[in-house]
């Protein structure tokens, strides 16, 4: 393919001076050297130069082989690295002449005698034109030129990834996408990344010829690299059966072909072609041999193990490699580790040698049932190794903690002895065994005896922090728990614990008003996959719970949609309570009833413990709303028994009493509501952060409507992380007062707390007009029609929307106005809109 000089200047900007010189003086002297690996466009540039000279009327001679050099003509020499010493010397002498017109291309390797001298002679007046791989912008230009359109970023990224920036392969990948219809230049924005890039059978065969024409040592090297061999002389020497010292020339020759990236990696597109062309038995033999070499060298074997698993390799040595690869994967991908352990057993390895590790991998991958099965197999086997037994016990204890067996979890960890006993502290506190927890901490070995791991100090800090929550020392609790969670973050999904420090920190932080800390902790833990699959659902659900308390119901719903079922019993309780919480706050009676039934069933499977008091409280409110105020009485009795044995710590007791206050009010039980309000006031005297709950409880119990008192109480709830409760408190007070001005101020406060409007300045006290809540124009229309007595269907017909859409507007209005039901919504709409009607 020839190019016009103008086009060539665009394609080869570093060679633009050559074309300018030809245009200015085609008969004048011009010498140039062009160097670059294969596939970088040297031959294309040579053709463009020939076309430029021929267009100017100059004679051109293309030198091939060791033929004699004609006089008075432009000499164009391609692949000079293939020429003999005599021809290179003759070319050097010709280039030395003052009238010489010559352009020579060659690869950076090999460097035969005479090539360097020729290159130096050609570069007397201009540096060599160096062609190489393209960067992202240059690939984008190439793709745009091929498709005659603006290339989307996803397409450019794919072409760059597959081609390694090689101009030749960038063109082939682009052409392959065009030929197969994966990329339609008429609609570039519709491009979607395919799972794999394919080329036509004819082009694939042509590229296969290119590979087979390579020198055997280079071809063998490419096969080794395609199978994942590192660019390491010792590994490659052993794999290819050659002297490692002699591989230098082979590697440089391979780089000069242009089939490797500038860093020495095999181009992805080329790797796929090499693998497709390799005989199956040869590929499997080399895979097995590579894995054995890397295992023997003590190097990483994960990539080799994955390929052995894909190839369904068998044999004792293959099984050993697969098990080692699974151990390696455990640190970054427990799910992959489970697959590799399975492959190791299928390969013929002894299952018993990997059963305990399979249990750990299964637990971290989020398959607790399988984890318990493997752990039990280990513990019931004859004479398991001490390490396998310890691993199996830890797995069993962690899974049982999620299934409501906190007492058994504590027993198992205490049976391990050493610093592992500290794992028992969270489980003991969960069931109210504070004295036993303190005894465990006191008897534990000193910190200087801890293993040099991230887990050991994290578990010690977790135990200290949780005891501080019971003692009422909130600063110490937050400090210890924050450090514990931070220590485990780098470990990601490789550490298995019965109770996640990140989850407990978020729970404690939220209960003492440090919502930003709770949210940040959960976000970081989810991103880092801390605790693996066993902890993932709990972290997500707690994130949704905090969003719900702030009134961000869409986020809570998204979380509920993301968690995968079936859930472990503890997570099932939390999910049911979160669903009920959102349903109650959005007046969805049907969902509330279903969520309550689900939660009551979950509490049978997972007895209440300290870390489930908030979900229990929400389910208690749901029971009262549904007319079953005593449905959860046994669970509440157990909860209070745990709190009593812990000394009724305010940080844990206050949230439950707050929920029970709401349940009593929903059930119309004023006496019980007074009891809980009194308890909250007493707790507030011990811990300052409970004062906001106590103040709001008084307002709810007495029906307070004074704007100043309500503002203080509602704002206090916001600082406690209970934005929705604060907004609801203000909205209910607005509905109770007969003072229109006060009602307007309180509704403005409710909007501010619910996030439906920016905080507004103090209202002008001389204003007589009522303040209308921040409802959308459509919601105001719907509200007026509701007051006019129209049904949802009639409203939809009047506004040309569906009845379902009307229902969504009504639900949104209830949330914004703090109305529990249709009658309450009517009352608030009358109070706020009737003056305008």
C-alpha positions in Angstrom: 0.0 0.0 0.0 1.5 3.4 -1.0 0.6 6.7 0.5 0.7 10.2 -0.7 3.5 12.3 0.8 0.9 14.4 2.7 -0.7 11.3 4.1 2.7 9.8 4.9 3.6 12.9 6.9 0.5 12.4 9.0 1.3 8.7 9.6 5.0 9.2 10.1 5.4 12.6 11.7 9.0 11.9 12.7 9.8 11.4 9.0 8.1 14.5 7.8 11.5 16.2 7.1 12.2 13.5 4.5 9.1 14.4 2.5 9.7 18.1 2.8 13.2 17.6 1.5 12.0 15.5 -1.5 9.4 18.1 -2.4 11.9 20.9 -2.2 14.8 19.2 -4.1 14.1 15.7 -5.4 17.5 15.7 -7.1 19.4 16.9 -4.1 21.3 14.7 -1.6 19.3 13.0 1.1 20.3 10.1 3.4 18.2 8.6 6.1 18.2 5.6 8.4 14.9 4.2 9.7 15.0 1.7 12.6 12.1 -0.1 14.3 10.9 -3.6 15.2 8.7 -5.6 12.8 5.2 -4.3 12.2 6.0 -0.7 13.0 5.7 0.6 9.4 9.2 0.6 7.9 8.1 -0.9 4.6 5.1 1.4 4.4 7.3 4.4 4.9 9.7 3.1 2.3 6.9 2.8 -0.3 5.7 6.3 0.6 9.2 7.7 -0.1 9.4 5.8 -3.4 6.0 7.3 -4.4 7.2 10.8 -3.5 10.4 10.4 -5.6 8.5 8.9 -8.5 6.0 11.6 -8.5 8.8 14.2 -8.7 10.3 12.3 -11.7 13.3 10.7 -9.9 14.4 7.2 -10.6 14.1 4.8 -7.7 15.9 1.5 -7.2 14.9 -0.9 -4.5 17.9 -2.8 -3.3 17.3 -6.5 -2.6 19.9 -8.9 -1.4 23.6 -8.4 -2.3 23.0 -7.1 -5.9 25.3 -4.4 -7.4 24.3 -0.8 -6.7 23.3 1.3 -9.7 24.5 4.9 -10.2 22.4 8.1 -10.4 19.3 6.8 -8.7 17.6 6.8 -5.4 18.5 3.8 -3.4 15.8 2.4 -1.1 16.9 -0.5 1.1 14.5 -2.5 3.3 15.6 -4.9 6.0 19.2 -4.0 5.9 19.9 -6.2 8.9 19.6 -9.2 6.5 22.3 -8.0 4.2 25.9 -9.3 4.1 28.9 -7.4 5.2 30.1 -6.5 1.6 26.8 -5.0 0.6 26.6 -3.0 3.9 30.1 -1.7 3.2 29.1 -0.8 -0.4 26.1 1.1 0.9 28.2 2.9 3.5 30.6 4.1 0.8 27.7 5.3 -1.4 26.1 7.1 1.5 29.4 8.9 2.0 29.2 10.6 -1.4 28.0 14.2 -1.3 25.3 13.5 -3.9 23.9 10.3 -2.3 20.2 9.8 -2.2 19.5 6.8 0.1 17.0 5.6 2.7 17.7 2.4 4.6 15.4 0.5 7.0 16.4 -2.1 9.5 15.4 -3.8 12.8 17.2 -3.1 16.0 18.4 -6.7 16.1 20.4 -8.5 14.8 23.4 -6.1 14.3 25.6 -7.7 11.6 29.1 -6.3 11.0 28.8 -3.1 9.0 25.3 -2.1 10.0 26.3 0.3 12.7 28.8 1.9 10.4 26.2 2.3 7.7 23.7 3.8 10.2 26.3 6.3 11.5 27.1 7.4 7.9 23.4 7.8 7.0 22.7 9.9 10.2 25.4 12.5 9.6 22.8 15.3 9.0 19.7 13.9 10.6 19.1 11.5 13.5 17.6 8.1 12.6 13.9 7.9 12.2 12.9 5.6 15.0 9.6 3.8 14.6 8.0 2.0 17.6 4.7 1.1 19.2 1.9 3.6 19.4 0.5 5.3 22.5 -3.2 5.8 23.2 -3.6 9.0 21.1 -1.8 7.5 18.2 -4.0 4.3 18.3 -7.1 6.5 18.4 -5.8 8.3 15.2 -5.2 5.0 13.5 -8.6 3.6 14.4 -10.3 6.8 13.3 -8.5 6.7 10.0 -9.4 3.0 9.4 -13.1 3.6 10.3 -13.4 7.1 9.0 -15.1 8.2 12.2 -14.4 9.4 15.8 -13.2 6.3 17.7 -14.9 5.7 21.0 -12.7 5.4 24.1 -13.7 1.8 24.7 -12.7 0.8 21.2 -9.4 2.6 21.5 -8.7 0.9 24.8 -9.5 -2.5 23.4 -7.3 -2.1 20.3 -4.4 -0.8 22.4 -4.7 -3.7 24.9 -4.9 -6.3 22.2 -2.2 -4.9 19.9 0.3 -3.6 22.5 0.5 -0.5 20.4 2.1 -2.4 17.4 0.9 -0.4 14.3 0.5 -3.7 12.3 -1.5 -5.4 15.0 -3.5 -2.3 15.8 -4.6 -2.3 12.2 -5.4 -6.0 12.2 -7.4 -5.8 15.4 -9.4 -2.8 14.0 -9.9 -4.5 10.7 -11.1 -7.7 12.5 -13.6 -5.7 14.4 -14.8 -4.0 11.2 -15.0 -7.3 9.2 -16.9 -9.1 11.9 -19.4 -6.3 12.4 -18.3 -5.8 16.0 -17.7 -2.2 15.2 -19.9 -0.2 12.9 -18.3 3.1 12.0 -21.7 4.5 11.2 -22.7 4.2 14.8 -19.5 4.4 16.8 -21.3 5.1 20.1 -23.0 1.7 19.9 -19.7 -0.1 20.2 -19.6 -2.6 23.0 -16.5 -4.5 24.0 -16.7 -8.1 22.8 -15.5 -11.0 25.0 -12.8 -11.8 22.4 -11.4 -10.4 19.2 -11.6 -12.7 16.2 -10.2 -12.4 12.7 -11.3 -14.1 9.5 -10.0 -17.6 8.9 -7.9 -16.5 5.9 -6.2 -13.8 8.0 -5.6 -16.2 10.8 -3.9 -18.6 8.5 -1.8 -15.9 7.0 -0.6 -14.9 10.5 0.1 -18.5 11.3 2.5 -18.6 8.3 4.2 -15.6 9.8 4.7 -17.3 13.1 5.9 -20.6 11.5 8.5 -18.7 9.4 10.2 -17.5 12.6 13.5 -19.0 13.6 12.8 -22.1 15.8 14.4 -20.6 19.0 12.2 -17.5 18.6 9.1 -19.6 17.9 9.7 -21.7 21.0 10.2 -18.6 23.1 6.9 -17.2 22.0 5.2 -20.4 22.9 6.7 -20.3 26.4 5.7 -16.7 26.9 2.1 -17.4 25.6 1.8 -20.1 28.2 2.7 -17.6 30.9 6.4 -18.2 31.4 8.1 -15.1 32.9 10.8 -13.4 31.1 13.3 -15.0 33.4 16.5 -16.7 32.0 16.5 -19.5 34.5 12.9 -20.5 34.1 13.0 -20.2 30.3 16.3 -22.0 30.1 14.9 -25.0 32.1 11.6 -24.9 30.1 13.2 -24.7 26.6 16.1 -26.9 27.5 18.7 -24.3 26.6 21.6 -22.4 28.2 20.1 -19.4 30.1 23.1 -17.4 29.1 22.4 -17.9 25.4 18.8 -16.6 25.7 19.8 -13.0 25.5 20.1 -13.0 21.7 16.9 -15.0 21.3 14.9 -12.5 23.5 16.3 -9.5 21.6 15.6 -11.2 18.3 12.0 -11.8 19.5 11.6 -8.2 20.5 12.9 -7.1 17.1 10.1 -9.1 15.4 7.6 -6.6 16.9 5.6 -9.5 18.5 6.5 -8.3 22.0 5.7 -5.0 23.7 8.4 -2.6 24.5 8.6 -4.1 28.0 9.1 -7.6 26.7 5.6 -8.9 27.2 3.9 -10.9 24.4 1.3 -8.9 22.6 -2.2 -10.2 23.6 -3.4 -10.6 20.1 -0.2 -12.6 19.2 -0.5 -14.7 22.4 -4.0 -15.8 21.4 -2.8 -16.7 17.9 0.2 -18.7 19.3 -2.0 -20.6 21.7 -4.5 -21.4 19.0 -1.8 -22.7 16.8 0.0 -24.8 19.4 -0.6 -28.6 19.3 -2.7 -29.5 22.3 -0.3 -32.1 23.7 2.7 -29.9 23.4 0.8 -27.1 25.1 -0.2 -29.3 28.1 3.3 -30.7 28.4 4.8 -27.3 28.5 2.2 -26.1 31.0 2.9 -28.9 33.3 6.7 -28.5 33.0 6.4 -24.7 33.6 4.3 -25.3 36.7 6.8 -27.8 38.1 9.7 -25.4 37.4 8.1 -22.5 39.2 7.0 -24.7 42.1 10.5 -26.0 42.4 11.9 -22.4 42.4 9.5 -21.3 45.0 8.0 -18.7 42.7 4.4 -17.8 42.0 2.4 -20.6 40.5 -1.1 -19.1 40.4 -1.1 -18.5 36.6 0.4 -21.9 35.9 -2.1 -23.5 38.2 -5.1 -21.8 36.5 -3.8 -23.1 33.1 -3.4 -26.6 34.5 -7.0 -26.5 35.9 -8.3 -25.3 32.5 -6.5 -28.2 30.8 -7.9 -30.7 33.4 -4.3 -31.8 34.2 -3.9 -35.0 36.3 -1.1 -36.6 38.3 0.5 -36.1 41.7 2.8 -33.4 40.5 0.0 -31.4 38.8 -2.1 -31.8 42.0 0.7 -30.4 44.0 1.0 -27.4 41.7 -2.8 -26.8 41.8 -2.9 -26.9 45.6 0.0 -24.4 45.8 -1.8 -22.2 43.3 -4.9 -22.4 45.5 -2.9 -21.3 48.6 -1.7 -18.3 46.5 -5.2 -17.5 45.4 -6.5 -17.6 48.9 -4.9 -14.1 49.5 -6.7 -12.4 46.7 -9.6 -14.6 45.4 -11.0 -17.2 47.7 -13.5 -18.3 45.1 -10.7 -19.1 42.7 -8.9 -20.9 45.5 -11.9 -23.2 46.0 -11.9 -24.0 42.2 -8.2 -24.8 42.3 -8.5 -27.0 45.4 -11.3 -28.9 43.7 -9.0 -29.3 40.6 -6.2 -30.5 42.8 -8.4 -33.3 44.2 -9.7 -34.2 40.8 -6.1 -34.3 39.5 -5.5 -37.3 41.8 -4.2 -35.5 45.0 -5.1 -36.8 48.5 -8.2 -34.9 49.5 -7.3 -35.1 53.2 -4.2 -32.9 52.7 -6.2 -29.9 51.5 -9.5 -30.4 53.3 -8.9 -27.8 56.0 -7.7 -25.3 53.5 -10.8 -26.0 51.3 -12.9 -25.2 54.4 -11.2 -21.8 54.8 -11.5 -21.0 51.1 -15.2 -22.0 51.1 -15.9 -19.8 54.1 -14.1 -16.8 52.6 -15.8 -17.4 49.3 -19.2 -17.1 50.9 -20.2 -20.8 51.0 -20.5 -21.5 54.8 -22.3 -24.8 54.3 -19.5 -26.3 52.3 -17.0 -24.7 54.8 -18.6 -26.5 57.7 -18.6 -29.8 55.8 -14.9 -29.6 55.0 -14.1 -28.4 58.5 -16.0 -31.3 60.0 -14.2 -33.8 57.8 -10.9 -32.4 59.0 -11.9 -32.6 62.7 -13.3 -36.1 62.5 -10.3 -37.4 60.5 -7.7 -39.6 62.2 -4.8 -37.5 63.5 -5.2 -34.2 61.6 -2.1 -32.0 61.8 -2.1 -29.3 64.5 -2.3 -26.6 61.8 -5.2 -28.3 60.0 -7.0 -28.7 63.2 -6.6 -25.1 64.2 -7.7 -24.0 60.8 -10.8 -26.2 60.9 -11.8 -25.0 64.4 -11.4 -21.4 63.3 -13.6 -21.9 60.3 -16.3 -23.7 62.3 -16.2 -21.0 65.0 -16.5 -18.2 62.4 -19.4 -19.8 60.6 -21.3 -20.7 63.7 -21.1 -17.1 64.9 -23.1 -16.1 61.8 -25.6 -18.8 62.6 -26.5 -17.8 66.1 -24.1 -20.0 68.1 -22.1 -17.4 69.9 -21.6 -19.5 73.0 -20.2 -22.4 70.9 -18.0 -19.9 69.0 -16.5 -18.7 72.3 -15.9 -22.3 73.5 -14.1 -23.2 70.3 -11.7 -20.3 70.4 -11.0 -20.7 74.0 -10.1 -24.3 73.3 -7.4 -23.2 70.9 -5.5 -21.4 73.6 -2.7 -18.9 73.1 -3.7 -15.5 71.6 -6.6 -17.2 69.7 -8.6 -17.0 72.9 -9.1 -13.3 72.2 -11.4 -14.2 69.3 -13.8 -15.4 72.0 -14.3 -11.9 73.5 -16.8 -10.6 70.9 -18.8 -13.8 71.1 -18.9 -13.7 74.9 -20.0 -10.1 75.0 -22.7 -10.9 72.4 -24.4 -13.1 74.9 -23.8 -10.9 78.0 -20.8 -12.9 79.4 -18.9 -9.8 80.4 -17.0 -11.4 83.3 -15.8 -14.3 81.2 -14.7 -11.8 78.5 -12.7 -9.8 81.0 -11.1 -13.0 82.3 -10.1 -14.1 78.8 -8.4 -10.7 78.2 -6.7 -10.9 81.5 -5.4 -14.4 80.9 -4.3 -13.9 77.3 -0.6 -13.9 76.5 1.0 -10.4 76.4 1.0 -8.6 73.1 4.7 -9.1 72.6 3.9 -12.8 72.1 1.4 -12.1 69.3 2.2 -13.6 65.9 3.7 -11.1 63.4 0.5 -10.7 61.4 -2.1 -8.1 60.9 -4.8 -10.3 62.5 -3.2 -10.6 66.0 -3.1 -7.0 67.0 -6.5 -6.3 65.3 -8.2 -9.0 67.4 -6.6 -7.6 70.6 -7.8 -4.1 69.7 -11.2 -5.5 68.9 -11.5 -7.1 72.3 -10.4 -4.0 74.1 -12.7 -1.7 72.1 -15.8 -3.8 72.7 -15.1 -4.0 76.4 -14.8 -0.2 76.4 -18.3 0.1 74.9 -19.6 -1.8 77.9 -17.7 0.4 80.3 -19.0 3.5 78.7 -15.6 4.7 77.5 -16.7 5.8 74.0 -13.4 7.5 72.9 -11.4 4.4 73.8 -13.9 2.2 72.0 -13.9 4.2 68.8 -10.1 4.5 68.8 -9.5 0.7 69.3 -12.2 -0.4 66.9 -11.0 2.1 64.2 -7.4 0.8 64.5 -8.6 -2.8 64.4 -10.6 -2.2 61.2 -7.8 -0.3 59.6 -5.3 -3.1 60.3 -7.4 -5.7 58.5 -8.2 -3.5 55.5 -5.0 -4.4 53.6 -5.6 -8.1 54.2 -8.9 -7.9 52.2 -10.8 -11.1 51.8 -8.0 -13.3 53.2 -8.9 -13.0 56.9 -11.7 -15.0 58.4 -13.2 -13.7 61.7 -16.5 -14.5 63.5 -17.3 -10.8 63.9 -16.0 -8.2 61.5 -14.1 -5.3 63.2 -15.4 -2.9 60.4 -19.0 -4.0 61.0 -18.7 -3.6 64.8 -17.0 -0.2 64.5 -19.7 1.0 62.1 -22.4 -0.3 64.5 -20.8 1.4 67.6 -20.1 4.6 65.7 -23.6 4.9 64.4 -25.0 4.3 67.9 -23.0 7.2 69.3 -23.7 9.6 66.5 -20.5 9.2 64.5 -22.3 8.4 61.3 -19.6 9.7 58.9 -17.1 7.4 60.5 -19.5 4.5 60.2 -20.2 5.2 56.6 -16.6 5.6 55.6 -15.6 2.4 57.5 -18.2 0.4 55.7 -17.4 1.8 52.3 -13.7 1.0 52.7 -14.4 -2.5 54.0 -16.8 -3.3 51.2 -14.3 -2.0 48.6 -11.5 -4.0 50.1 -13.7 -7.1 50.5 -12.7 -7.4 54.1 -13.6 -10.7 55.6 -14.5 -12.3 52.2 -17.9 -13.6 51.2 -18.9 -14.5 54.8 -18.8 -10.8 55.9 -19.9 -9.2 52.7 -23.7 -9.3 53.1 -23.5 -8.0 56.7 -21.3 -5.0 55.7 -23.6 -4.1 52.8 -26.8 -4.4 55.0 -25.3 -2.3 57.7 -24.5 0.3 55.1 -28.1 0.2 54.0 -29.3 0.5 57.6 -27.3 3.7 58.1 -28.7 5.1 54.8 -32.2 4.2 56.0 -31.8 6.1 59.3 -30.7 9.1 57.3 -33.8 8.9 55.2 -32.0 7.7 52.0 -34.4 4.9 51.2 -33.3 4.4 47.6 -29.8 3.5 48.8 -31.3 1.1 51.4 -33.4 -0.6 48.6 -30.4 -0.9 46.4 -28.5 -2.6 49.1 -31.4 -5.1 49.7 -31.4 -5.8 45.9 -27.6 -6.4 45.9 -27.3 -9.0 48.7 -27.5 -12.5 47.5 -29.8 -15.0 49.1 -29.9 -17.4 50.9 -28.5 -15.3 53.7 -26.9 -16.5 56.9 -29.3 -16.3 59.8 -27.7 -13.1 61.3 -27.8 -11.4 58.0 -31.4 -12.6 57.4 -32.5 -10.8 60.6 -30.8 -7.6 59.5 -32.2 -7.8 56.0 -35.8 -8.4 57.3 -35.5 -5.5 59.8 -34.1 -3.2 57.1 -36.9 -4.1 54.7 -39.4 -3.5 57.5 -37.8 -0.1 58.4 -38.0 1.2 54.8 -41.6 -0.1 54.4 -42.7 1.5 57.7 -41.2 4.9 56.7 -42.8 4.8 53.2 -46.2 3.5 54.4 -46.0 0.2 52.6 -48.2 -1.9 54.8 -48.0 -5.0 52.6 -44.2 -5.1 52.5 -44.1 -4.3 56.2 -46.2 -7.3 57.1 -44.1 -9.6 54.9 -40.9 -8.3 56.3 -42.1 -8.7 59.9 -43.0 -12.4 59.2 -39.6 -12.9 57.7 -37.9 -11.3 60.6 -39.8 -13.3 63.2 -38.8 -16.5 61.5 -35.2 -15.4 61.3 -35.1 -14.7 65.0 -36.1 -18.3 65.7 -33.1 -19.4 63.7 -30.8 -16.9 65.2 -31.3 -16.0 68.9 -31.0 -12.3 69.7 -27.5 -11.1 70.8 -25.9 -7.7 71.5 -25.1 -6.8 67.9 -28.7 -7.4 66.7 -30.5 -5.1 69.1 -31.2 -2.4 66.5 -32.8 -4.8 64.1 -34.8 -6.3 66.9 -36.0 -2.8 67.9 -37.2 -2.1 64.3 -39.1 -5.4 64.2 -40.7 -4.6 67.5 -42.0 -1.3 66.1 -43.3 -3.2 63.1 -45.1 -5.7 65.3 -46.8 -2.8 67.1 -47.8 -1.1 63.9 -49.3 -4.4 62.6 -51.3 -4.8 65.8 -49.1 -7.5 67.4 -47.3 -5.5 70.1 -46.3 -8.6 72.2 -45.3 -10.8 69.3 -41.6 -10.5 70.0 -41.8 -10.4 73.8 -39.6 -13.5 74.4 -36.8 -12.0 72.2 -37.1 -8.7 73.9 -36.8 -10.4 77.3 -33.6 -12.1 76.2 -32.2 -8.8 74.9 -32.8 -7.1 78.2 -31.3 -10.0 80.1 -28.1 -9.6 78.0 -28.1 -5.9 78.7 -28.7 -6.4 82.4 -25.8 -8.8 82.7 -23.6 -6.3 80.9 -24.7 -3.6 83.4 -27.1 -1.8 81.0 -24.4 0.0 79.0 -26.0 3.2 77.6 -24.4 2.8 74.1 -26.2 -0.6 73.7 -29.3 0.0 75.8 -30.4 3.4 74.5 -31.2 2.4 70.9 -33.4 -0.5 72.0 -35.3 1.7 74.5 -35.8 4.3 71.7 -37.3 1.6 69.5 -39.5 0.3 72.2 -40.7 3.8 72.9 -41.9 4.1 69.3 -43.5 0.6 69.5 -45.4 1.6 72.6 -46.6 4.9 71.0 -47.7 2.9 67.9 -49.6 0.5 70.1 -51.2 3.3 72.1 -49.6 2.1 75.4 -48.8 5.4 77.1 -47.7 3.8 80.3 -45.0 1.7 78.6 -43.9 4.7 76.5 -43.4 6.7 79.8 -41.3 3.8 81.1 -38.9 3.9 78.2 -38.8 7.7 78.1 -37.8 7.6 81.8 -35.1 5.0 81.1 -33.7 7.1 78.3 -33.5 10.2 80.6 -31.6 8.1 83.2 -29.2 6.8 80.6 -28.7 10.4 79.3 -27.3 11.3 82.7 -24.6 8.7 82.3 -23.6 9.3 78.6 -24.1 12.7 76.9 -24.8 11.3 73.4 -28.0 9.7 74.7 -29.5 13.2 75.6 -30.8 13.7 72.0 -32.9 10.5 72.3 -34.1 11.5 75.8 -35.1 15.0 74.6 -37.0 13.7 71.6 -38.6 11.0 73.7 -40.1 13.7 75.9 -41.5 15.5 72.9 -43.1 12.4 71.5 -44.6 11.4 74.8 -46.0 14.8 75.7 -47.1 15.9 72.2 -44.8 19.0 72.3 -45.4 21.6 69.6 -43.2 24.5 70.7 -41.0 25.2 67.7 -37.9 26.0 69.8 -38.2 22.8 71.8 -38.9 20.7 68.7 -36.1 22.3 66.8 -33.6 21.4 69.5 -34.9 17.8 69.8 -35.1 17.2 66.0 -31.6 18.7 65.4 -30.3 16.5 68.2 -31.7 13.4 66.4 -29.9 14.5 63.3 -26.6 14.8 65.1 -27.3 11.3 66.4 -27.6 10.1 62.8 -31.4 9.8 62.9 -32.3 12.3 60.3 -35.6 10.7 59.3 -36.7 10.5 63.0 -35.9 14.2 63.4 -37.8 15.2 60.3 -40.7 13.0 61.4 -40.7 14.6 64.9 -40.9 18.1 63.3 -43.6 17.1 60.8 -45.8 15.6 63.5 -45.5 18.6 65.7 -46.5 20.8 62.7 -49.6 18.7 62.2 -50.6 19.0 65.9 -50.3 22.7 66.3 -53.1 25.1 65.5 -50.6 28.0 65.0 -50.2 28.2 61.3 -47.0 30.2 61.6 -45.5 27.6 63.9 -46.7 24.8 61.6 -44.9 26.5 58.7 -41.7 26.8 60.6 -41.8 23.2 61.7 -42.5 21.9 58.2 -39.5 24.0 57.0 -37.4 22.3 59.6 -38.8 18.9 58.6 -37.8 19.6 55.0 -34.3 20.6 56.0 -33.8 17.5 58.1 -35.1 15.2 55.4 -32.9 16.8 52.8 -35.7 18.0 50.6 -34.5 21.6 50.9 -31.4 23.5 51.8 -31.5 24.9 55.4 -33.5 28.1 55.2 -33.0 31.3 57.2 -35.3 32.2 60.1 -38.7 33.0 58.8 -39.9 36.6 59.1 -42.2 36.6 62.1 -44.4 39.2 60.6 -45.4 36.9 57.7 -49.0 35.8 57.8 -49.0 33.3 54.9 -48.5 29.7 55.7 -45.3 28.0 54.5 -46.0 25.2 52.0 -43.7 22.2 52.2 -41.2 21.6 49.4 -43.4 19.5 47.2 -42.9 19.3 43.5 -45.3 21.0 41.2 -46.8 17.6 40.2 -47.1 16.6 43.9 -48.9 19.8 44.6 -51.3 19.0 41.8 -51.9 15.5 43.1 -52.4 16.9 46.6 -55.1 19.3 45.5 -57.0 16.6 43.6 -56.8 14.3 46.7 -58.4 17.0 48.8 -61.0 17.3 46.0 -62.0 13.7 46.7 -60.7 12.1 43.5 -59.5 8.5 43.4 -56.0 7.5 42.2 -57.5 6.4 38.9 -59.4 9.7 38.5 -56.3 11.7 39.3 -54.3 9.8 36.7 -57.0 10.4 34.1 -57.1 14.1 34.9 -53.2 14.5 34.8 -52.7 12.0 32.0 -50.6 9.7 34.1 -51.1 6.1 35.3 -52.7 5.3 38.6 -49.5 3.6 39.6 -47.6 6.8 39.1 -50.1 8.6 41.3 -49.4 6.0 44.0 -45.7 6.8 43.8 -46.4 10.5 44.1 -48.6 9.8 47.2 -45.9 7.7 48.8 -43.4 10.4 48.2 -45.7 13.0 49.7 -46.3 10.9 52.8 -42.5 10.6 53.4 -41.9 14.4 52.9 -44.9 15.3 55.1 -44.2 12.7 57.8 -47.6 11.1 57.4 -48.2 7.5 58.4 -51.4 6.8 56.6 -54.0 8.2 54.2 -56.0 10.0 56.9 -53.0 11.6 58.3 -51.9 12.7 54.8 -55.4 14.2 54.3 -55.1 16.2 57.5 -51.7 17.6 56.6 -52.7 18.5 53.1 -55.8 20.3 54.3 -53.7 22.3 56.8 -51.1 23.3 54.3 -53.0 23.6 51.0 -56.6 24.5 51.8 -55.8 28.3 52.2 -54.6 28.2 48.6 -57.7 26.4 47.2 
